[in-house]
Amino acid sequence: MMPLIDRARLLADLDALAAISAPGAPGVTRVAFTPAFDEGRRWLRARFEQAGLRAAVDAGGNLIGRREGDSGLPPILIGSHSDTVFGGGRYDGALGVLAALAVARALRDQPLRHGLWVCDYLAEEATDYGVACVGSQALAGALTTDALALRGPDGRSVAEALRAVGGAPEHLNEARLAPGSFAAALELHIEQGPRLERADARLAAVSGIVGIRRVRLLLTGQPDHAGTTPMDARHDALAAAAAIVLRLEALARATPEAIATVGRIEARPNQGNVVPASVALAAEIRSLQPLLIAQIWGALLEGAQAECAARGVTLAVQALEDAPPALPAPWLFDLVSNVCRRLDPRAIALPSGAGHDTGYLAAIGPTAMIFVPSVGGRSHCPEEHTSPSDLVLGAQALLEAVLAVDAGGTTSTDETE
Amino acid sequence: MMPLIDRARLLADLDALAAISAPGAPGVTRVAFTPAFDEGRRWLRARFEQAGLRAAVDAGGNLIGRREGDSGLPPILIGSHSDTVFGGGRYDGALGVLAALAVARALRDQPLRHGLWVCDYLAEEATDYGVACVGSQALAGALTTDALALRGPDGRSVAEALRAVGGAPEHLNEARLAPGSFAAALELHIEQGPRLERADARLAAVSGIVGIRRVRLLLTGQPDHAGTTPMDARHDALAAAAAIVLRLEALARATPEAIATVGRIEARPNQGNVVPASVALAAEIRSLQPLLIAQIWGALLEGAQAECAARGVTLAVQALEDAPPALPAPWLFDLVSNVCRRLDPRAIALPSGAGHDTGYLAAIGPTAMIFVPSVGGRSHCPEEHTSPSDLVLGAQALLEAVLAVDAGGTTSTDETE
């Protein structure tokens, strides 16, 4: 008989983790490398151990609860991330970690040929340090020394912040997973968009994860007196930045298969009576098609250089991240699609507009993702919501996918591209 | 014989005050309501007392050193402000205060019919509290309860910050100067623009101070996931703000007799992977012609409303300041012009593009200003510079203007409009 997810316990776990949030901050706020995140991690670690898993933080800062396989076969990785954006919601990341924990509990007395790793990948969301997916990048050997040297607003480098959560930045190779070292990596996540809801479906097998290019643009003008400097004698970094914000938006609007965002702006000296001397922008472009990302970036850079040159503003570009689009292993996508359709006849396939840790893991082994609906498509905000039945159905799909991989997946791992 | 400014002592005072600056901040940083500002005030107060002045802070937070007049005639006010912008220079404000102190010293043993007030007006520069010219507004009865309720980044209101520097926000009427209560208010200042230098002149009598309208624009959109929200479903407050920044710049560029600036921008949540939910902009428009200020503001507001409506972003406007243009009293302008031409045959008359405390005082009594050159027109930056000879010449002009007012000015005060 098929084991079942313990509905009440999963929902109670989701409530308990959502209650761990930075005091005074909106919604659920467990930004990586902050005290609320550390508290969430301590809570999770205790839960992992109560479920009979051996819990440890690896060199890449990932909290992993392990169970050995009866046949010594490579592990099946299930999980997501416990960090959130500032003012985020209850389910982005947390659902995937706690559903994985619920799967481990439901299978506790079930023989499994493969090992099972319940994973809380470190720092999936982009933080003020300027890098996202820190833990899954470490597993994939993709975390660069440039990224480790980035500094957050508290003055610490990513390496120092990583060490503070129990990672070992000087021994990142110990965290790295070799190709073939896992049988499958599966992630349950909320869709964070409106398409499941529009299709009246409750489950989706994810057909691909968009690639993301993230850059920081640094514009340097000149801080002059706002009252005495004629308009034609200014080197206004904010006006140049405004033109770049609008140009990127226009480029993305003109490209149906891509989206782009400037989510962050910092101006100096940021005083009403001084012409802005410098502005830093964080920009990102997302698409399933690398060519479109490259085209938009090329056009943005060309326009930004011309805009800055015309204003006597200098432009510097810092590459923060360049994650390629990631496709699921075909056999695993088929396996997950079958599980989803069995549980929900209306289940669909969807690409993911959001980046996920699974995008990095796809480079080293077979991966797949399952989506459940987001009410109104809202995410990264306190209003983020998914119905309890959909949360539990998603966890059940994850469980059944694990059993299907355990039953037959190993014979197919060589077929992955 | 004409008394003379003590050159060495004035220059040493300017050095000493410039050395009082926030640790680690660029240039000279004595932002009002910060510890460095308080330290500068303590230093100044001791200097005022050493010069034989009775020093006190009035209800409006102005530090004033007083000397009585021999004939009991109303005082002549001389001074400027000791606060600076963040990362400002050595002379903006400081010159006017320390030159006034040098005048008081040079005239210490000289009989004067009028009283003499050496003034350090509080918080001339716009701070993060969102209001400028706090002290001179208090003297003119122009400080609104709205302005007193504004809060700075430290959470204090302007009223609380005013109290912390020795002011009495609940007794502002005590600071208020009635019309006719002073014989003249004179301010020496650096030009902060390039025109004296271009004219090869060392002194200017100021023909008028521009009016300034300062507003805060609050744009509220919706914080959605930057990866899953289609471009046409966004309510991006930063993109709307960018359009407003460029519109204000274009309006000012099209209006030769006006300038305008967005000097400050704050975005929330300001994370790379969240569509910006809200943006606050501080905008200002300056002109000698109130009609041009009103026209630009009207066009900006109309455009901003349309831009926000098209994006599903709400717009709120908070008026911060609306200082009318200020003209000097004609008799006092003539008097100052004569003094300047006597000391520098190439002296000119100039309007001031910058706002000054004198702009508020002009509403209640006869005022005039004297400018000395700014090298390269630079100001509000560490590079701000004026030659020592020009600094001393400006102070000497201030001294001679005080003596001229004391000799004959009182008979003319009734002629001011």
HADDOCK unambig.tbl for C-alpha pairs under 7 A between the chains (distance, minus, plus):
assign (segid A and resid 126 and name CA) (segid B and resid 272 and name CA) 6.60 0.50 0.50
assign (segid A and resid 126 and name CA) (segid B and resid 273 and name CA) 6.58 0.50 0.50
assign (segid A and resid 192 and name CA) (segid B and resid 228 and name CA) 6.10 0.50 0.50
assign (segid A and resid 193 and name CA) (segid B and resid 228 and name CA) 5.25 0.50 0.50
assign (segid A and resid 193 and name CA) (segid B and resid 229 and name CA) 6.40 0.50 0.50
assign (segid A and resid 223 and name CA) (segid B and resid 380 and name CA) 6.96 0.50 0.50
assign (segid A and resid 223 and name CA) (segid B and resid 381 and name CA) 6.19 0.50 0.50
assign (segid A and resid 224 and name CA) (segid B and resid 378 and name CA) 6.37 0.50 0.50
assign (segid A and resid 224 and name CA) (segid B and resid 379 and name CA) 5.97 0.50 0.50
assign (segid A and resid 224 and name CA) (segid B and resid 380 and name CA) 5.95 0.50 0.50
assign (segid A and resid 224 and name CA) (segid B and resid 381 and name CA) 6.74 0.50 0.50
assign (segid A and resid 225 and name CA) (segid B and resid 379 and name CA) 5.59 0.50 0.50
assign (segid A and resid 225 and name CA) (segid B and resid 380 and name CA) 5.35 0.50 0.50
assign (segid A and resid 226 and name CA) (segid B and resid 261 and name CA) 6.32 0.50 0.50
assign (segid A and resid 227 and name CA) (segid B and resid 286 and name CA) 6.84 0.50 0.50
assign (segid A and resid 227 and name CA) (segid B and resid 353 and name CA) 4.88 0.50 0.50
assign (segid A and resid 227 and name CA) (segid B and resid 354 and name CA) 4.36 0.50 0.50
assign (segid A and resid 228 and name CA) (segid B and resid 192 and name CA) 6.09 0.50 0.50
assign (segid A and resid 228 and name CA) (segid B and resid 193 and name CA) 5.26 0.50 0.50
assign (segid A and resid 228 and name CA) (segid B and resid 353 and name CA) 4.71 0.50 0.50
assign (segid A and resid 228 and name CA) (segid B and resid 354 and name CA) 5.65 0.50 0.50
assign (segid A and resid 229 and name CA) (segid B and resid 193 and name CA) 6.41 0.50 0.50
assign (segid A and resid 230 and name CA) (segid B and resid 259 and name CA) 6.82 0.50 0.50
assign (segid A and resid 231 and name CA) (segid B and resid 253 and name CA) 6.06 0.50 0.50
assign (segid A and resid 231 and name CA) (segid B and resid 259 and name CA) 6.37 0.50 0.50
assign (segid A and resid 239 and name CA) (segid B and resid 245 and name CA) 6.28 0.50 0.50
assign (segid A and resid 239 and name CA) (segid B and resid 246 and name CA) 6.08 0.50 0.50
assign (segid A and resid 242 and name CA) (segid B and resid 242 and name CA) 4.30 0.50 0.50
assign (segid A and resid 242 and name CA) (segid B and resid 243 and name CA) 6.90 0.50 0.50
assign (segid A and resid 242 and name CA) (segid B and resid 245 and name CA) 6.65 0.50 0.50
assign (segid A and resid 242 and name CA) (segid B and resid 246 and name CA) 6.70 0.50 0.50
assign (segid A and resid 243 and name CA) (segid B and resid 242 and name CA) 6.90 0.50 0.50
assign (segid A and resid 245 and name CA) (segid B and resid 239 and name CA) 6.29 0.50 0.50
assign (segid A and resid 245 and name CA) (segid B and resid 242 and name CA) 6.66 0.50 0.50
assign (segid A and resid 246 and name CA) (segid B and resid 239 and name CA) 6.08 0.50 0.50
assign (segid A and resid 246 and name CA) (segid B and resid 242 and name CA) 6.69 0.50 0.50
assign (segid A and resid 253 and name CA) (segid B and resid 231 and name CA) 6.07 0.50 0.50
assign (segid A and resid 259 and name CA) (segid B and resid 230 and name CA) 6.82 0.50 0.50
assign (segid A and resid 259 and name CA) (segid B and resid 231 and name CA) 6.36 0.50 0.50
assign (segid A and resid 261 and name CA) (segid B and resid 226 and name CA) 6.31 0.50 0.50
assign (segid A and resid 261 and name CA) (segid B and resid 275 and name CA) 6.77 0.50 0.50
assign (segid A and resid 262 and name CA) (segid B and resid 272 and name CA) 6.60 0.50 0.50
assign (segid A and resid 263 and name CA) (segid B and resid 270 and name CA) 5.70 0.50 0.50
assign (segid A and resid 263 and name CA) (segid B and resid 271 and name CA) 5.26 0.50 0.50
assign (segid A and resid 263 and name CA) (segid B and resid 272 and name CA) 4.20 0.50 0.50
assign (segid A and resid 263 and name CA) (segid B and resid 273 and name CA) 6.11 0.50 0.50
assign (segid A and resid 263 and name CA) (segid B and resid 274 and name CA) 5.75 0.50 0.50
assign (segid A and resid 263 and name CA) (segid B and resid 275 and name CA) 5.59 0.50 0.50
assign (segid A and resid 263 and name CA) (segid B and resid 276 and name CA) 5.54 0.50 0.50
assign (segid A and resid 264 and name CA) (segid B and resid 270 and name CA) 4.40 0.50 0.50
assign (segid A and resid 264 and name CA) (segid B and resid 271 and name CA) 5.20 0.50 0.50
assign (segid A and resid 264 and name CA) (segid B and resid 272 and name CA) 5.30 0.50 0.50
assign (segid A and resid 265 and name CA) (segid B and resid 267 and name CA) 6.79 0.50 0.50
assign (segid A and resid 265 and name CA) (segid B and resid 270 and name CA) 6.67 0.50 0.50
assign (segid A and resid 267 and name CA) (segid B and resid 265 and name CA) 6.79 0.50 0.50
assign (segid A and resid 269 and name CA) (segid B and resid 86 and name CA) 6.84 0.50 0.50
assign (segid A and resid 270 and name CA) (segid B and resid 263 and name CA) 5.71 0.50 0.50
assign (segid A and resid 270 and name CA) (segid B and resid 264 and name CA) 4.39 0.50 0.50
assign (segid A and resid 270 and name CA) (segid B and resid 265 and name CA) 6.65 0.50 0.50
assign (segid A and resid 271 and name CA) (segid B and resid 127 and name CA) 6.93 0.50 0.50
assign (segid A and resid 271 and name CA) (segid B and resid 263 and name CA) 5.27 0.50 0.50
assign (segid A and resid 271 and name CA) (segid B and resid 264 and name CA) 5.19 0.50 0.50
assign (segid A and resid 272 and name CA) (segid B and resid 126 and name CA) 6.43 0.50 0.50
assign (segid A and resid 272 and name CA) (segid B and resid 262 and name CA) 6.60 0.50 0.50
assign (segid A and resid 272 and name CA) (segid B and resid 263 and name CA) 4.20 0.50 0.50
assign (segid A and resid 272 and name CA) (segid B and resid 264 and name CA) 5.28 0.50 0.50
assign (segid A and resid 272 and name CA) (segid B and resid 282 and name CA) 5.74 0.50 0.50
assign (segid A and resid 272 and name CA) (segid B and resid 283 and name CA) 6.72 0.50 0.50
assign (segid A and resid 273 and name CA) (segid B and resid 126 and name CA) 6.48 0.50 0.50
assign (segid A and resid 273 and name CA) (segid B and resid 263 and name CA) 6.08 0.50 0.50
assign (segid A and resid 274 and name CA) (segid B and resid 263 and name CA) 5.73 0.50 0.50
assign (segid A and resid 274 and name CA) (segid B and resid 380 and name CA) 6.70 0.50 0.50
assign (segid A and resid 275 and name CA) (segid B and resid 261 and name CA) 6.78 0.50 0.50
assign (segid A and resid 275 and name CA) (segid B and resid 263 and name CA) 5.59 0.50 0.50
assign (segid A and resid 276 and name CA) (segid B and resid 263 and name CA) 5.54 0.50 0.50
assign (segid A and resid 282 and name CA) (segid B and resid 272 and name CA) 5.76 0.50 0.50
assign (segid A and resid 283 and name CA) (segid B and resid 272 and name CA) 6.74 0.50 0.50
assign (segid A and resid 286 and name CA) (segid B and resid 227 and name CA) 6.83 0.50 0.50
assign (segid A and resid 353 and name CA) (segid B and resid 227 and name CA) 4.85 0.50 0.50
assign (segid A and resid 353 and name CA) (segid B and resid 228 and name CA) 4.68 0.50 0.50
assign (segid A and resid 354 and name CA) (segid B and resid 227 and name CA) 4.37 0.50 0.50
assign (segid A and resid 354 and name CA) (segid B and resid 228 and name CA) 5.63 0.50 0.50
assign (segid A and resid 378 and name CA) (segid B and resid 224 and name CA) 6.37 0.50 0.50
assign (segid A and resid 379 and name CA) (segid B and resid 224 and name CA) 6.00 0.50 0.50
assign (segid A and resid 379 and name CA) (segid B and resid 225 and name CA) 5.62 0.50 0.50
assign (segid A and resid 380 and name CA) (segid B and resid 224 and name CA) 6.00 0.50 0.50
assign (segid A and resid 380 and name CA) (segid B and resid 225 and name CA) 5.38 0.50 0.50
assign (segid A and resid 380 and name CA) (segid B and resid 274 and name CA) 6.77 0.50 0.50
assign (segid A and resid 381 and name CA) (segid B and resid 223 and name CA) 6.28 0.50 0.50
assign (segid A and resid 381 and name CA) (segid B and resid 224 and name CA) 6.77 0.50 0.50
